[in-house]
Amino acid sequence: MRVAVKETTVYGFDELPDETKEKVLRNLRGINVGDSFWHECIFDDIKEIGKLIGIDIDNIYFSGFWGQGDGACFEGSYSYRNGSVKAVKEYAPMDKELHKIALSLSKAQRKGFYQSTAVIKHRGHYYHKMGTEIWVDNYYDYDYDAICGGLRSFMDWIYRRLEKEYEYLTSDDSIKNTIEANEYEFDSNGKIYS
């Protein structure tokens, strides 16, 4: 019997030719989003922000990105929360869109003497904002649409937040960071050497 040893030259990412680097990036495009963990911390943050606004989120659903029916929605309940606009501005001082959503819901509640509540349920096959039913209680005609609109704007905001994170995690820079953090090495064809 004889033991044959095959010698393989391995390269760090930066040592690869540009064409092979592009191939590696293409092949590893989903490395940071291959499981559901990539969005769990965002979901946690969204639920915290929802609480500040008065939204108790039970479930978040989304599909994406860049296809028909893509979007985000949630199931839960909504009621007025005193100081919501201030709390959101303190929590996310740079997010003007989120400030507008909190303000629109607060204004809608003011018209109805802060008594309106809502229950939000997913329905159908799609996960965008129109894939929900919203039941509003204790409302006046003038605040129903504003409350539904504010809640659906929050759903759009959730989708954009997820999309932005997805785009970052699938970017060349993020993939390079993952390669570096895991100290991956490659063969001359760009396959991870193990």
Secondary structure, DSSP 4 states (H G I P E B T S, - for coil): ----------B-GGGS-HHHHHHHHHHTTTTTSSSGGGGHHHHHHHHHHHHHHTEEEEEEEEE-SSSTT-EEEEEEEEE--TTHHHHHHHHSTT-HHHHHHHHHHHHHHHHTTT--EEEEEE-SS--SGGGEEEEEES--HHHHHHHHHHHHHHHHHHHHHHHHHHHHHTSHHHHHHHHHHTT--B-TTSPBP-
